[in-house]
Amino acid sequence: MHFLVLELVEGDREKKPLLTGKYIEANPQFSPDGKWMAYFSQESGQREVYVRPYPDVNKGGRWQISRGGGQEPKWSPDGGELFYWSGDAIMAVKIEQGPTFRPGPSKELFRGRYFTEIGFMYDISPDGKRFLMIKEAGSIASEAKNTDQINIVLNWFEELKHRVPVK
């Protein structure tokens, strides 16, 4: 039996199981407004992304977001989209904002060979316009002449400000 566990920050900080199914249910991500919880489960025999209401995850429905595989869901900063991995593609689902949960169809944003170990797969910039990802070594080797070199940039925000002017 696998659990999604939320550690409460208030009170006695007791761990409270949210889902207690017999399948792997992992990587919970809460919507920016705190009303929805996206996660992946293997209940169908493969990893798929689902959404449930929060905090009462057992009332109000459950929606399967991915079809044909999905994992590592992440909400856009404004809650208007939900992203997830499917194979080597990042998928996006528009979410209609309102009192009920209404997901649109999944659409492929882009595809590529990126590092996909559990723990760090990708992240979204605060403005929701960029993704941070790590390329796989084989993918980098085909693009770079010297794969034994590591470039470290200190104060990269300052460098970014000089290269990309802020409007």
Backbone as CSV, one residue per row, in Angstrom:
resi,resn,N_x,N_y,N_z,CA_x,CA_y,CA_z,C_x,C_y,C_z
1,MET,0.837,-1.170,0.000,0.000,0.000,0.000,0.887,1.241,0.000
2,HIS,0.573,2.235,-0.830,1.356,3.459,-0.940,0.489,4.647,-0.564
3,PHE,1.085,5.658,0.025,0.353,6.827,0.484,0.945,8.103,-0.084
4,LEU,0.081,9.072,-0.328,0.525,10.442,-0.491,0.432,11.024,0.901
5,VAL,1.487,11.617,1.407,1.498,12.101,2.773,1.710,13.606,2.780
6,LEU,0.884,14.287,3.512,1.014,15.720,3.690,1.436,15.984,5.115
7,GLU,2.549,16.660,5.305,2.973,17.026,6.642,2.352,18.365,6.977
8,LEU,1.508,18.372,7.975,0.842,19.603,8.376,1.841,20.554,9.009
9,VAL,1.740,21.820,8.676,2.661,22.817,9.206,2.128,23.389,10.516
10,GLU,0.833,23.374,10.694,0.227,23.921,11.914,-0.025,22.812,12.927
11,GLY,-0.296,23.196,14.147,-0.661,22.236,15.179,0.480,21.329,15.562
12,ASP,0.182,20.043,15.687,1.192,19.092,16.152,2.069,18.543,15.030
13,ARG,1.880,19.028,13.810,2.678,18.635,12.643,2.642,17.129,12.388
14,GLU,1.520,16.561,12.614,1.304,15.130,12.400,1.146,14.849,10.910
15,LYS,1.684,13.706,10.450,1.532,13.309,9.055,0.136,12.748,8.851
16,LYS,-0.508,13.196,7.777,-1.883,12.784,7.485,-1.927,12.148,6.095
17,PRO,-2.279,10.852,5.980,-2.377,10.245,4.651,-3.560,10.818,3.874
18,LEU,-3.315,11.178,2.615,-4.383,11.721,1.780,-5.049,10.636,0.945
19,LEU,-4.252,9.806,0.290,-4.779,8.710,-0.519,-4.205,7.411,0.017
20,THR,-5.041,6.428,0.188,-4.582,5.160,0.768,-4.949,3.993,-0.142
21,GLY,-4.776,4.166,-1.434,-5.087,3.099,-2.381,-4.020,2.027,-2.397
22,LYS,-4.273,0.992,-3.162,-3.314,-0.110,-3.243,-2.324,0.080,-4.391
23,TYR,-2.346,1.238,-5.030,-1.466,1.530,-6.150,-0.460,2.600,-5.748
24,ILE,0.617,2.702,-6.522,1.553,3.797,-6.303,0.847,5.086,-6.700
25,GLU,0.781,6.016,-5.774,0.201,7.343,-5.998,1.223,8.330,-5.468
26,ALA,1.783,9.157,-6.335,2.931,9.961,-5.909,2.968,11.319,-6.584
27,ASN,3.912,12.136,-6.127,4.227,13.453,-6.644,3.031,14.406,-6.625
28,PRO,2.422,14.615,-5.462,1.288,15.546,-5.402,1.731,16.976,-5.667
29,GLN,0.960,17.685,-6.439,1.207,19.093,-6.749,-0.106,19.838,-6.541
30,PHE,-0.070,20.870,-5.706,-1.274,21.619,-5.395,-1.411,22.805,-6.336
31,SER,-2.646,23.053,-6.787,-2.902,24.195,-7.661,-2.600,25.485,-6.910
32,PRO,-2.279,26.552,-7.623,-1.939,27.814,-6.955,-3.030,28.335,-6.016
33,ASP,-4.297,28.039,-6.323,-5.371,28.487,-5.438,-5.644,27.502,-4.299
34,GLY,-4.925,26.367,-4.283,-5.060,25.389,-3.212,-6.317,24.536,-3.272
35,LYS,-7.070,24.572,-4.363,-8.331,23.828,-4.467,-8.182,22.439,-5.085
36,TRP,-7.066,22.201,-5.780,-6.910,20.955,-6.539,-5.549,20.339,-6.274
37,MET,-5.497,19.009,-6.358,-4.253,18.275,-6.184,-4.054,17.375,-7.403
38,ALA,-2.970,17.591,-8.131,-2.595,16.731,-9.257,-1.544,15.750,-8.751
39,TYR,-1.537,14.546,-9.274,-0.589,13.506,-8.874,-0.566,12.447,-9.959
40,PHE,0.378,11.496,-9.863,0.298,10.370,-10.787,0.033,9.093,-10.012
41,SER,-0.626,8.162,-10.693,-0.979,6.874,-10.103,-0.741,5.781,-11.140
42,GLN,-0.480,4.574,-10.636,-0.307,3.424,-11.530,-1.510,2.491,-11.493
43,GLU,-2.651,2.999,-11.093,-3.823,2.137,-10.971,-4.277,1.540,-12.295
44,SER,-3.969,2.187,-13.433,-4.370,1.670,-14.743,-3.358,0.665,-15.294
45,GLY,-2.245,0.456,-14.568,-1.187,-0.425,-15.052,0.001,0.362,-15.575
46,GLN,-0.177,1.634,-15.824,0.920,2.527,-16.189,0.694,3.853,-15.477
47,ARG,1.717,4.674,-15.417,1.582,5.964,-14.744,0.671,6.875,-15.549
48,GLU,-0.305,7.452,-14.869,-1.215,8.437,-15.460,-1.393,9.579,-14.472
49,VAL,-1.688,10.762,-14.978,-1.893,11.945,-14.139,-3.385,12.099,-13.843
50,TYR,-3.679,12.377,-12.578,-5.046,12.574,-12.104,-5.125,13.874,-11.309
51,VAL,-6.332,14.399,-11.177,-6.583,15.562,-10.330,-7.770,15.245,-9.434
52,ARG,-7.657,15.664,-8.178,-8.734,15.541,-7.195,-8.900,16.878,-6.494
53,PRO,-10.088,17.094,-5.889,-10.252,18.314,-5.096,-9.399,18.230,-3.836
54,TYR,-9.030,19.380,-3.313,-8.266,19.430,-2.074,-8.904,20.471,-1.167
55,PRO,-9.047,20.230,0.135,-8.384,19.202,0.933,-9.147,17.885,1.033
56,ASP,-10.428,17.857,0.663,-11.184,16.610,0.781,-11.044,15.816,-0.515
57,VAL,-9.976,15.033,-0.617,-9.618,14.347,-1.865,-10.586,13.238,-2.252
58,ASN,-11.427,12.796,-1.337,-12.337,11.692,-1.629,-13.755,12.144,-1.957
59,LYS,-13.987,13.449,-2.026,-15.311,13.963,-2.387,-15.163,14.947,-3.536
60,GLY,-16.113,14.927,-4.434,-16.118,15.929,-5.490,-15.528,15.473,-6.804
61,GLY,-15.131,14.222,-6.920,-14.675,13.716,-8.210,-13.183,13.482,-8.313
62,ARG,-12.829,12.874,-9.428,-11.436,12.585,-9.771,-11.378,12.583,-11.283
63,TRP,-10.377,13.263,-11.836,-10.265,13.392,-13.278,-8.947,12.808,-13.750
64,GLN,-9.013,11.939,-14.759,-7.795,11.447,-15.384,-7.396,12.459,-16.441
65,ILE,-6.199,12.996,-16.316,-5.726,14.045,-17.209,-4.979,13.467,-18.400
66,SER,-4.062,12.536,-18.147,-3.260,11.952,-19.228,-3.943,10.714,-19.787
67,ARG,-3.632,10.422,-21.029,-4.096,9.197,-21.703,-2.877,8.605,-22.387
68,GLY,-2.565,7.366,-22.100,-1.398,6.749,-22.722,-0.107,7.038,-21.986
69,GLY,-0.202,7.387,-20.711,0.981,7.607,-19.885,1.176,9.055,-19.505
70,GLY,1.533,9.257,-18.244,1.809,10.603,-17.767,2.356,10.566,-16.353
71,GLN,3.234,11.516,-16.042,3.799,11.604,-14.695,4.318,13.013,-14.461
72,GLU,4.715,13.287,-13.234,5.317,14.554,-12.822,4.484,15.775,-13.222
73,PRO,3.251,15.862,-12.715,2.435,17.034,-13.046,2.968,18.296,-12.368
74,LYS,2.776,19.422,-13.031,3.120,20.735,-12.465,2.081,21.736,-12.955
75,TRP,1.655,22.611,-12.063,0.693,23.661,-12.402,1.422,24.885,-12.929
76,SER,0.800,25.576,-13.867,1.316,26.884,-14.261,1.112,27.821,-13.070
77,PRO,1.905,28.864,-12.965,1.781,29.766,-11.822,0.388,30.375,-11.640
78,ASP,-0.353,30.569,-12.737,-1.695,31.144,-12.614,-2.782,30.085,-12.492
79,GLY,-2.410,28.788,-12.544,-3.381,27.704,-12.416,-4.188,27.440,-13.675
80,GLY,-3.883,28.137,-14.767,-4.637,27.978,-15.999,-4.204,26.815,-16.868
81,GLU,-3.084,26.171,-16.505,-2.609,24.999,-17.249,-1.987,24.007,-16.289
82,LEU,-2.037,22.752,-16.692,-1.369,21.680,-15.976,-0.443,21.007,-16.984
83,PHE,0.825,20.834,-16.605,1.825,20.216,-17.473,2.196,18.853,-16.907
84,TYR,2.644,17.947,-17.778,3.131,16.644,-17.331,3.991,16.019,-18.420
85,TRP,4.825,15.040,-17.995,5.640,14.258,-18.929,4.805,13.112,-19.475
86,SER,4.968,12.825,-20.748,4.411,11.628,-21.365,5.463,11.126,-22.348
87,GLY,6.140,10.040,-21.993,7.256,9.565,-22.809,8.356,10.600,-22.800
88,ASP,8.744,11.101,-23.978,9.768,12.146,-24.036,9.160,13.507,-24.393
89,ALA,7.857,13.657,-24.142,7.169,14.911,-24.466,6.619,15.581,-23.207
90,ILE,6.618,16.900,-23.228,5.929,17.674,-22.203,4.560,18.015,-22.777
91,MET,3.529,17.685,-22.014,2.158,17.914,-22.423,1.571,19.062,-21.613
92,ALA,0.576,19.733,-22.195,-0.113,20.827,-21.507,-1.620,20.610,-21.615
93,VAL,-2.316,20.918,-20.539,-3.772,20.826,-20.501,-4.296,22.160,-19.976
94,LYS,-5.126,22.826,-20.755,-5.761,24.061,-20.301,-6.799,23.704,-19.232
95,ILE,-6.839,24.508,-18.184,-7.784,24.294,-17.098,-8.722,25.492,-17.056
96,GLU,-10.012,25.235,-17.201,-10.986,26.315,-17.118,-11.130,26.723,-15.662
97,GLN,-10.858,27.982,-15.387,-10.926,28.498,-14.025,-12.396,28.661,-13.637
98,GLY,-12.727,28.256,-12.446,-14.097,28.390,-11.959,-14.336,27.499,-10.767
99,PRO,-15.585,27.411,-10.326,-15.883,26.610,-9.130,-15.747,25.098,-9.352
100,THR,-15.844,24.645,-10.604,-15.682,23.230,-10.890,-14.421,23.037,-11.716
101,PHE,-13.893,21.830,-11.700,-12.674,21.507,-12.439,-13.050,21.081,-13.842
102,ARG,-12.520,21.776,-14.850,-12.810,21.447,-16.241,-11.533,21.446,-17.055
103,PRO,-10.938,20.266,-17.244,-9.713,20.202,-18.056,-10.034,20.110,-19.542
104,GLY,-9.188,20.730,-20.345,-9.300,20.601,-21.792,-8.514,19.387,-22.258
105,PRO,-8.363,19.221,-23.564,-7.577,18.089,-24.077,-6.080,18.326,-23.879
106,SER,-5.342,17.235,-23.795,-3.878,17.320,-23.692,-3.288,17.672,-25.047
107,LYS,-2.277,18.565,-25.029,-1.578,18.941,-26.253,-0.082,18.861,-25.998
108,GLU,0.650,18.347,-26.976,2.098,18.274,-26.853,2.697,19.668,-27.021
109,LEU,3.530,20.074,-26.038,4.227,21.363,-26.143,5.535,21.201,-26.902
110,PHE,6.334,20.219,-26.480,7.599,19.943,-27.149,8.080,18.566,-26.726
111,ARG,9.082,18.097,-27.454,9.617,16.755,-27.253,11.132,16.852,-27.238
112,GLY,11.779,16.013,-26.457,13.235,16.021,-26.444,13.782,14.993,-25.469
113,ARG,15.093,14.803,-25.541,15.769,13.866,-24.652,16.284,14.635,-23.450
114,TYR,15.525,14.573,-22.374,15.872,15.277,-21.150,16.033,14.289,-20.010
115,PHE,16.815,14.677,-19.026,17.050,13.870,-17.837,15.726,13.725,-17.109
116,THR,15.322,12.482,-16.861,13.998,12.258,-16.276,14.033,11.355,-15.050
117,GLU,15.088,11.459,-14.267,15.113,10.706,-13.015,14.121,11.334,-12.040
118,ILE,13.473,10.495,-11.244,12.542,11.008,-10.243,13.314,11.897,-9.277
119,GLY,12.737,12.986,-8.905,13.376,13.925,-7.994,13.525,15.279,-8.656
120,PHE,14.085,15.318,-9.846,14.117,16.566,-10.603,13.872,16.222,-12.051
121,MET,12.783,16.656,-12.548,12.485,16.418,-13.951,12.452,17.737,-14.714
122,TYR,11.802,18.730,-14.166,11.714,20.040,-14.799,11.060,21.008,-13.829
123,ASP,11.137,22.279,-14.164,10.434,23.283,-13.381,9.966,24.372,-14.332
124,ILE,9.053,25.194,-13.855,8.446,26.242,-14.657,8.823,27.587,-14.047
125,SER,9.147,28.552,-14.891,9.502,29.881,-14.390,8.283,30.533,-13.733
126,PRO,8.509,31.483,-12.826,7.390,32.137,-12.130,6.390,32.821,-13.057
127,ASP,6.840,33.248,-14.247,5.895,33.871,-15.177,5.205,32.833,-16.080
128,GLY,5.595,31.556,-15.960,4.960,30.484,-16.718,5.338,30.421,-18.180
129,LYS,6.364,31.156,-18.596,6.726,31.212,-20.014,7.920,30.353,-20.387
130,ARG,8.666,29.842,-19.399,9.865,29.054,-19.679,9.899,27.811,-18.788
131,PHE,10.615,26.804,-19.289,10.824,25.568,-18.545,12.314,25.416,-18.264
132,LEU,12.648,24.858,-17.127,14.026,24.525,-16.784,14.139,23.016,-16.830
133,MET,15.080,22.504,-17.644,15.235,21.068,-17.827,16.718,20.746,-17.958
134,ILE,17.074,19.496,-17.762,18.453,19.046,-17.922,18.496,18.089,-19.106
135,LYS,19.352,18.390,-20.079,19.477,17.503,-21.240,20.215,16.238,-20.859
136,GLU,19.844,15.126,-21.491,20.555,13.869,-21.287,21.945,13.972,-21.877
137,ALA,22.881,13.230,-21.309,24.285,13.284,-21.739,24.434,12.969,-23.229
138,GLY,23.769,11.966,-23.745,23.877,11.613,-25.161,23.393,12.730,-26.060
139,SER,22.371,13.432,-25.631,21.828,14.545,-26.391,22.808,15.713,-26.409
140,ILE,23.460,15.957,-25.294,24.433,17.040,-25.194,25.664,16.723,-26.038
141,ALA,26.116,15.466,-25.993,27.323,15.073,-26.727,27.155,15.307,-28.224
142,SER,25.966,15.095,-28.738,25.764,15.300,-30.165,25.754,16.783,-30.529
143,GLU,25.535,17.659,-29.549,25.484,19.088,-29.828,26.771,19.814,-29.464
144,ALA,27.573,19.241,-28.592,28.778,19.924,-28.108,30.025,19.216,-28.602
145,LYS,31.085,19.990,-28.858,32.341,19.401,-29.309,33.148,18.868,-28.137
146,ASN,33.118,19.549,-26.996,33.913,19.144,-25.840,32.976,18.825,-24.677
147,THR,32.723,17.532,-24.440,31.791,17.138,-23.386,32.459,17.036,-22.025
148,ASP,33.795,17.241,-21.962,34.502,17.189,-20.679,34.551,18.552,-20.004
149,GLN,33.913,19.524,-20.557,33.970,20.882,-20.040,32.682,21.223,-19.314
150,ILE,32.817,21.883,-18.166,31.671,22.389,-17.422,31.844,23.890,-17.288
151,ASN,30.838,24.640,-17.654,30.874,26.095,-17.500,30.066,26.471,-16.269
152,ILE,30.663,27.234,-15.381,29.984,27.713,-14.195,29.881,29.228,-14.305
153,VAL,28.680,29.739,-14.204,28.457,31.173,-14.305,28.036,31.681,-12.933
154,LEU,28.834,32.577,-12.383,28.506,33.200,-11.109,27.696,34.462,-11.387
155,ASN,26.818,34.783,-10.461,25.978,35.978,-10.608,25.235,35.981,-11.940
156,TRP,24.641,34.854,-12.266,24.019,34.724,-13.574,22.788,35.599,-13.747
157,PHE,22.143,36.025,-12.648,21.030,36.961,-12.784,21.517,38.286,-13.357
158,GLU,22.687,38.741,-12.905,23.263,39.976,-13.434,23.591,39.824,-14.915
159,GLU,24.173,38.689,-15.275,24.482,38.416,-16.680,23.199,38.400,-17.503
160,LEU,22.151,37.779,-16.969,20.873,37.718,-17.661,20.285,39.115,-17.856
161,LYS,20.376,39.961,-16.835,19.859,41.333,-16.951,20.551,42.093,-18.076
162,HIS,21.864,41.872,-18.248,22.600,42.551,-19.313,22.227,42.020,-20.683
163,ARG,21.937,40.735,-20.770,21.646,40.123,-22.066,20.176,40.239,-22.467
164,VAL,19.282,40.264,-21.478,17.855,40.325,-21.752,17.287,41.538,-21.011
165,PRO,17.134,42.647,-21.708,16.633,43.838,-21.018,15.190,43.643,-20.537
166,VAL,14.929,44.193,-19.378,13.583,44.109,-18.799,12.772,45.289,-19.294
167,LYS,11.526,45.015,-19.680,10.663,46.090,-20.194,9.998,46.830,-19.068
